[in-house]
Amino acid sequence: MTLVIYCAGGLGKEIVELARGIGRWDAIVFVDDITDQKEYRGCGVYRFEDIGSFSDSVEFAIANGEPVARKALYEKIKGAGYSMATLISPYTAVLPGAVIGEGCILWDCGISADVKLAENVLVNTRAIIGHDAQVGAHSVISANCFLGGKTALDECVYMSPGSMVKDRISIGEYSIISLGAVVLRNARARSILVGNPARRVGENAEKRVFGMFD
């Protein structure tokens, strides 16, 4: 089995090392639609259309931290009939009853009892997700985040490093929770939330995170 990491960038170098630590694959390669590199982190770099020529079976992991890009790449991969790999670091705690969707990537984090992570969710180092929480597809929970019990994140939510969401709070799709924000109230779709306590300062009309504040 070959692991294909989609995107040969900064997150890609982290995911390849996570995958090597897990040690489940016979080979690891990258797919990238932009770079002209032929090798990255000791792995070959290919175009997406090249993967069909592989004789070995393959599964994909998405190395992009932009929720809307994660969604687009996931749909492209699944539309072509490929499977998604689920990567869970050996230092991640997943308690009984938790459901981890396909394509999720979990780094050294805590997933409490009866949590439900939809497909293609990324949870980074030292993040903690409380019991019975639900995280929508393609969402990104960055390092040192806290998601309280029975919270609900919709699709493509981005939690910046150090942000927190109080228990029983709902966050609408494509929302951005900024660095260190503490969310104490429900937020509608596409909210941009900053501060402690967090307040809504705008709308994520373009459905993207990176480059929003350039």
Residue frames as qw, qx, qy, qz and C-alpha x, y, z in Angstrom:
[[0.000, 0.887, 0.461, 0.000, 0.00, 0.00, 0.00],
 [0.413, 0.210, 0.007, 0.886, 1.27, 3.48, -0.95],
 [0.110, -0.778, -0.426, 0.449, 0.31, 6.62, 0.95],
 [0.348, 0.492, 0.297, 0.741, -0.16, 9.62, -1.33],
 [0.223, -0.611, -0.357, 0.670, 0.12, 12.96, 0.46],
 [0.312, 0.740, 0.420, 0.423, -1.66, 15.69, -1.46],
 [0.007, -0.974, 0.058, -0.218, 0.33, 18.98, -1.31],
 [0.801, 0.023, -0.214, 0.559, 4.11, 19.14, -0.93],
 [0.008, 0.779, -0.095, 0.619, 4.31, 22.10, 1.44],
 [0.086, -0.496, 0.600, -0.622, 4.81, 22.90, 5.10],
 [0.766, -0.180, 0.344, -0.512, 1.98, 20.72, 6.35],
 [0.897, 0.306, -0.297, -0.116, 3.14, 18.00, 3.99],
 [0.400, 0.477, -0.683, 0.381, 6.50, 17.73, 5.73],
 [0.404, -0.308, 0.597, -0.621, 4.71, 17.26, 9.05],
 [0.886, 0.076, 0.120, -0.441, 2.34, 14.62, 7.69],
 [0.763, 0.405, -0.503, 0.026, 5.11, 12.60, 6.04],
 [0.132, 0.409, -0.758, 0.491, 6.95, 12.39, 9.36],
 [0.643, -0.123, 0.432, -0.620, 3.73, 11.39, 11.13],
 [0.905, 0.256, -0.156, -0.303, 3.16, 8.69, 8.50],
 [0.539, 0.460, -0.670, 0.222, 6.72, 7.40, 8.86],
 [0.204, -0.336, 0.703, -0.593, 6.22, 7.14, 12.59],
 [0.810, 0.036, 0.248, -0.531, 3.02, 5.16, 12.11],
 [0.131, -0.424, 0.866, 0.231, 4.83, 2.89, 9.65],
 [0.688, 0.268, 0.587, -0.332, 1.80, 1.36, 7.97],
 [0.663, 0.704, -0.001, -0.255, 2.73, 1.96, 4.31],
 [0.867, 0.055, 0.271, 0.414, 5.18, 0.30, 1.96],
 [0.426, 0.197, 0.203, 0.859, 5.89, 3.62, 0.25],
 [0.007, -0.804, -0.369, 0.467, 5.00, 7.32, 0.61],
 [0.381, 0.261, 0.378, 0.802, 4.80, 9.82, -2.25],
 [0.087, 0.517, 0.260, -0.811, 3.48, 13.34, -2.74],
 [0.329, 0.607, 0.587, 0.423, 1.02, 14.76, -5.25],
 [0.113, -0.625, -0.140, 0.760, 1.22, 18.46, -6.02],
 [0.502, 0.707, 0.478, 0.143, -0.48, 20.40, -8.81],
 [0.076, 0.995, -0.042, -0.050, 1.84, 23.41, -8.65],
 [0.402, -0.727, 0.497, 0.251, 5.44, 22.60, -7.76],
 [0.706, 0.575, -0.396, -0.120, 7.97, 21.43, -10.33],
 [0.288, -0.557, 0.758, -0.180, 9.90, 19.52, -7.67],
 [0.734, 0.146, -0.617, -0.241, 10.43, 15.83, -8.37],
 [0.634, -0.155, -0.679, 0.337, 11.36, 14.99, -4.79],
 [0.289, -0.665, 0.149, -0.672, 10.31, 16.31, -1.40],
 [0.585, -0.514, 0.490, -0.391, 11.42, 15.06, 2.02],
 [0.222, -0.318, 0.917, 0.090, 12.92, 11.99, 0.38],
 [0.539, 0.388, 0.727, -0.173, 9.68, 11.11, -1.47],
 [0.244, 0.203, 0.618, 0.719, 8.79, 11.33, -5.14],
 [0.258, 0.487, 0.276, -0.788, 6.44, 14.13, -6.25],
 [0.223, 0.256, 0.827, 0.448, 3.83, 13.42, -8.92],
 [0.363, -0.047, -0.164, -0.916, 0.84, 15.00, -10.59],
 [0.636, 0.028, 0.519, -0.571, -2.58, 13.70, -9.64],
 [0.822, 0.396, -0.139, -0.386, -3.12, 12.08, -13.04],
 [0.361, 0.515, -0.776, 0.048, 0.09, 10.06, -12.62],
 [0.429, -0.283, 0.730, -0.450, -1.25, 8.10, -9.65],
 [0.868, 0.223, 0.117, -0.429, -3.48, 5.96, -11.87],
 [0.687, 0.512, -0.516, -0.017, -0.36, 4.31, -13.31],
 [0.239, -0.517, 0.744, -0.349, 0.79, 3.01, -9.91],
 [0.584, 0.020, -0.789, -0.189, 0.71, -0.78, -9.74],
 [0.222, -0.143, -0.794, 0.548, 0.34, -0.75, -5.95],
 [0.223, -0.768, -0.575, -0.172, -2.92, 0.19, -4.25],
 [0.237, 0.260, -0.202, 0.914, -2.97, 3.73, -2.88],
 [0.258, -0.795, -0.545, 0.067, -4.74, 5.86, -0.29],
 [0.252, 0.630, 0.017, 0.734, -4.57, 9.62, 0.16],
 [0.385, -0.637, -0.414, 0.524, -3.95, 12.10, 2.96],
 [0.233, 0.848, 0.224, 0.419, -4.54, 15.83, 2.45],
 [0.576, -0.295, -0.197, 0.736, -1.74, 18.16, 3.58],
 [0.061, 0.469, 0.196, 0.859, -3.55, 21.47, 3.31],
 [0.180, -0.307, -0.664, 0.658, -4.68, 23.48, 6.32],
 [0.283, 0.080, -0.103, -0.950, -7.28, 25.55, 4.45],
 [0.496, 0.204, 0.754, -0.380, -10.73, 24.00, 5.09],
 [0.652, 0.596, 0.084, -0.461, -12.22, 24.94, 1.71],
 [0.363, 0.594, -0.686, -0.213, -9.15, 23.50, -0.04],
 [0.247, -0.165, 0.933, -0.201, -9.39, 20.34, 2.05],
 [0.629, 0.387, 0.506, -0.445, -12.99, 19.97, 0.90],
 [0.586, 0.668, -0.245, -0.387, -12.14, 20.50, -2.79],
 [0.188, 0.504, -0.841, -0.067, -9.25, 18.03, -2.71],
 [0.419, -0.003, 0.847, -0.329, -11.31, 15.46, -0.82],
 [0.687, 0.499, 0.297, -0.436, -14.06, 15.66, -3.44],
 [0.465, 0.669, -0.510, -0.275, -11.48, 15.36, -6.24],
 [0.041, -0.368, 0.924, -0.091, -9.88, 12.29, -4.65],
 [0.496, 0.174, 0.767, -0.368, -13.17, 10.55, -3.88],
 [0.629, 0.598, 0.040, -0.495, -14.57, 11.45, -7.29],
 [0.414, 0.581, -0.671, -0.204, -11.64, 9.62, -8.88],
 [0.917, -0.099, -0.329, -0.204, -12.46, 6.52, -6.84],
 [0.463, 0.344, -0.652, 0.492, -9.56, 6.60, -4.37],
 [0.649, -0.590, -0.470, 0.098, -9.65, 5.88, -0.65],
 [0.067, -0.834, 0.263, -0.480, -8.61, 8.20, 2.16],
 [0.609, 0.012, -0.654, 0.449, -6.13, 7.23, 4.87],
 [0.488, -0.830, -0.090, -0.255, -6.79, 8.03, 8.52],
 [0.560, 0.344, -0.494, 0.569, -3.60, 8.98, 10.39],
 [0.596, -0.766, -0.067, -0.231, -3.60, 8.89, 14.19],
 [0.244, 0.634, -0.627, 0.383, -0.35, 9.49, 16.05],
 [0.644, -0.155, -0.726, 0.185, 0.55, 6.93, 18.73],
 [0.213, -0.097, -0.519, 0.822, 0.38, 9.69, 21.34],
 [0.401, -0.234, -0.204, -0.862, -3.24, 10.57, 20.60],
 [0.173, 0.119, 0.865, -0.456, -5.83, 9.53, 23.19],
 [0.465, -0.123, -0.474, -0.737, -9.11, 8.38, 21.64],
 [0.347, -0.085, 0.738, -0.573, -11.66, 7.38, 24.29],
 [0.189, 0.256, 0.944, 0.094, -14.37, 4.74, 23.85],
 [0.280, 0.718, 0.589, -0.244, -17.36, 5.68, 21.73],
 [0.048, 0.694, -0.236, -0.679, -15.48, 8.21, 19.61],
 [0.745, 0.483, 0.444, 0.120, -16.10, 7.97, 15.87],
 [0.222, -0.601, 0.384, 0.665, -13.27, 9.09, 13.57],
 [0.701, 0.643, 0.156, -0.269, -14.23, 9.73, 9.94],
 [0.839, 0.202, 0.254, 0.438, -12.12, 8.67, 6.96],
 [0.464, 0.640, 0.046, 0.611, -9.25, 10.94, 6.04],
 [0.407, -0.906, 0.008, -0.119, -8.92, 12.46, 9.52],
 [0.618, 0.372, -0.421, 0.550, -5.42, 13.37, 10.72],
 [0.594, -0.784, -0.091, -0.157, -4.84, 13.48, 14.50],
 [0.504, 0.473, -0.479, 0.541, -1.60, 14.64, 16.11],
 [0.386, -0.018, -0.630, 0.673, -0.84, 14.05, 19.80],
 [0.335, -0.309, -0.011, -0.890, -4.28, 15.29, 20.85],
 [0.166, 0.096, 0.868, -0.457, -7.14, 14.21, 23.11],
 [0.451, -0.155, -0.522, -0.707, -10.45, 12.93, 21.70],
 [0.341, -0.140, 0.679, -0.635, -12.95, 12.34, 24.49],
 [0.288, 0.215, 0.929, -0.090, -15.79, 9.84, 24.79],
 [0.363, 0.637, 0.676, -0.071, -18.52, 9.79, 22.13],
 [0.049, 0.645, -0.233, -0.726, -16.94, 12.51, 20.00],
 [0.716, 0.482, 0.491, 0.119, -17.86, 12.40, 16.31],
 [0.113, -0.586, 0.394, 0.699, -15.35, 13.67, 13.77],
 [0.752, 0.589, 0.188, -0.229, -16.70, 13.77, 10.23],
 [0.862, 0.259, 0.183, 0.396, -14.49, 13.01, 7.25],
 [0.554, 0.516, 0.023, 0.653, -11.21, 14.80, 6.53],
 [0.364, -0.921, -0.025, -0.135, -10.92, 16.66, 9.85],
 [0.595, 0.393, -0.415, 0.565, -7.45, 17.81, 10.95],
 [0.587, -0.800, -0.071, -0.100, -6.70, 18.01, 14.69],
 [0.480, 0.632, -0.434, 0.426, -3.28, 19.30, 15.67],
 [0.539, 0.071, -0.666, 0.511, -0.97, 18.90, 18.65],
 [0.147, -0.146, -0.632, 0.747, -2.33, 19.25, 22.22],
 [0.447, -0.198, -0.219, -0.845, -5.84, 20.06, 21.07],
 [0.113, 0.123, 0.907, -0.386, -8.57, 18.65, 23.32],
 [0.435, -0.190, -0.464, -0.748, -12.06, 17.79, 22.12],
 [0.358, -0.146, 0.651, -0.654, -14.59, 17.28, 24.92],
 [0.267, 0.180, 0.943, -0.082, -17.16, 14.52, 25.24],
 [0.369, 0.623, 0.679, -0.120, -20.05, 14.29, 22.79],
 [0.087, 0.673, -0.189, -0.710, -18.66, 17.07, 20.59],
 [0.722, 0.472, 0.483, 0.148, -19.33, 16.94, 16.85],
 [0.162, -0.610, 0.355, 0.689, -16.89, 18.33, 14.30],
 [0.705, 0.620, 0.186, -0.290, -18.02, 18.84, 10.71],
 [0.857, 0.264, 0.258, 0.359, -16.21, 17.62, 7.62],
 [0.570, 0.552, 0.036, 0.607, -12.96, 19.30, 6.47],
 [0.322, -0.932, 0.011, -0.166, -12.68, 21.39, 9.65],
 [0.610, 0.364, -0.442, 0.548, -9.27, 22.26, 11.10],
 [0.600, -0.795, -0.071, -0.057, -8.57, 22.38, 14.84],
 [0.436, 0.702, -0.416, 0.380, -5.14, 23.87, 15.39],
 [0.564, 0.052, -0.648, 0.509, -2.60, 23.30, 18.16],
 [0.155, -0.094, -0.574, 0.798, -3.57, 23.98, 21.79],
 [0.421, -0.264, -0.263, -0.827, -7.28, 24.39, 21.06],
 [0.133, 0.122, 0.874, -0.451, -10.08, 23.35, 23.41],
 [0.446, -0.191, -0.497, -0.719, -13.54, 22.30, 22.30],
 [0.376, -0.187, 0.626, -0.658, -15.98, 21.84, 25.18],
 [0.223, 0.163, 0.958, -0.073, -18.39, 18.99, 25.69],
 [0.328, 0.625, 0.702, -0.093, -21.46, 18.74, 23.44],
 [0.092, 0.642, -0.193, -0.736, -20.20, 21.47, 21.14],
 [0.700, 0.462, 0.531, 0.120, -20.99, 21.33, 17.44],
 [0.068, -0.553, 0.392, 0.732, -18.81, 22.68, 14.65],
 [0.751, 0.567, 0.213, -0.262, -20.34, 22.71, 11.19],
 [0.847, 0.316, 0.215, 0.369, -18.43, 21.98, 7.98],
 [0.554, 0.517, 0.019, 0.652, -15.15, 23.76, 7.18],
 [0.376, -0.923, -0.018, -0.080, -14.70, 25.59, 10.49],
 [0.627, 0.410, -0.375, 0.546, -11.17, 26.80, 11.28],
 [0.599, -0.795, -0.082, 0.059, -10.01, 27.04, 14.91],
 [0.376, 0.760, -0.389, 0.361, -6.77, 29.02, 15.14],
 [0.597, 0.059, -0.648, 0.468, -4.06, 28.02, 17.64],
 [0.153, -0.036, -0.574, 0.803, -5.02, 28.55, 21.27],
 [0.437, -0.215, -0.161, -0.858, -8.70, 29.20, 20.62],
 [0.054, 0.109, 0.916, -0.383, -11.43, 27.75, 22.85],
 [0.454, -0.282, -0.438, -0.723, -15.15, 27.02, 22.56],
 [0.400, -0.197, 0.601, -0.663, -17.36, 26.71, 25.63],
 [0.173, 0.148, 0.974, -0.022, -19.47, 23.59, 26.12],
 [0.306, 0.596, 0.723, -0.167, -22.79, 23.26, 24.24],
 [0.143, 0.688, -0.130, -0.699, -21.89, 25.99, 21.73],
 [0.719, 0.449, 0.500, 0.179, -22.65, 25.69, 17.99],
 [0.125, -0.602, 0.345, 0.709, -20.46, 27.24, 15.30],
 [0.716, 0.601, 0.211, -0.285, -21.73, 27.61, 11.73],
 [0.849, 0.246, 0.284, 0.373, -19.96, 26.48, 8.57],
 [0.549, 0.560, 0.046, 0.618, -16.89, 28.29, 7.20],
 [0.347, -0.932, -0.007, -0.106, -16.43, 30.23, 10.44],
 [0.582, 0.413, -0.422, 0.558, -12.98, 31.36, 11.59],
 [0.620, -0.773, -0.124, 0.053, -12.11, 31.41, 15.29],
 [0.382, 0.802, -0.324, 0.325, -9.02, 33.59, 15.56],
 [0.538, 0.247, -0.625, 0.509, -5.86, 33.18, 17.65],
 [0.170, -0.014, -0.664, 0.728, -6.67, 32.81, 21.35],
 [0.446, -0.270, -0.170, -0.836, -10.37, 33.61, 20.95],
 [0.072, 0.105, 0.902, -0.413, -12.75, 32.30, 23.61],
 [0.360, -0.220, -0.526, -0.738, -16.22, 31.58, 22.21],
 [0.134, 0.100, 0.760, -0.628, -19.06, 31.76, 24.74],
 [0.560, 0.430, 0.311, -0.636, -22.03, 32.12, 22.39],
 [0.702, 0.363, 0.589, 0.167, -23.35, 30.38, 19.30],
 [0.026, -0.547, 0.354, 0.758, -22.05, 31.75, 16.01],
 [0.747, 0.542, 0.243, -0.300, -23.85, 31.70, 12.68],
 [0.841, 0.270, 0.297, 0.364, -22.28, 30.48, 9.45],
 [0.556, 0.572, 0.056, 0.601, -19.19, 32.30, 8.08],
 [0.366, -0.929, -0.031, -0.030, -18.55, 34.25, 11.28],
 [0.562, 0.422, -0.401, 0.588, -15.10, 35.70, 11.95],
 [0.638, -0.737, -0.209, -0.076, -14.66, 35.62, 15.73],
 [0.484, 0.430, -0.415, 0.640, -11.93, 37.42, 17.70],
 [0.172, -0.563, 0.333, -0.736, -11.17, 38.22, 21.32],
 [0.437, -0.231, -0.824, 0.277, -12.03, 37.04, 24.84],
 [0.633, 0.281, 0.709, -0.134, -14.94, 36.86, 25.05],
 [0.319, 0.076, 0.655, 0.681, -15.14, 36.38, 21.30],
 [0.364, 0.641, 0.265, -0.622, -17.14, 38.82, 19.21],
 [0.652, 0.466, 0.523, 0.290, -18.13, 38.65, 15.58],
 [0.157, -0.645, 0.158, 0.731, -16.12, 41.17, 13.54],
 [0.326, 0.465, -0.473, -0.674, -17.02, 40.17, 10.01],
 [0.889, 0.219, 0.285, -0.283, -18.21, 37.53, 7.59],
 [0.401, -0.333, 0.748, 0.411, -16.06, 34.97, 5.81],
 [0.645, 0.568, 0.090, -0.503, -17.74, 35.69, 2.47],
 [0.465, 0.609, -0.597, -0.238, -14.91, 34.11, 0.47],
 [0.972, -0.176, -0.004, -0.155, -14.97, 30.89, 2.54],
 [0.764, 0.329, -0.362, 0.421, -11.21, 30.95, 3.09],
 [0.642, -0.710, -0.120, 0.263, -8.83, 31.47, 5.97],
 [0.612, -0.319, 0.208, 0.693, -5.31, 32.17, 4.77],
 [0.270, 0.232, 0.368, 0.859, -4.81, 35.53, 3.11],
 [0.143, -0.787, -0.588, -0.119, -7.97, 36.98, 4.65],
 [0.336, -0.895, -0.138, 0.258, -6.05, 39.60, 6.61],
 [0.637, 0.029, 0.233, 0.734, -3.23, 40.43, 4.18]]
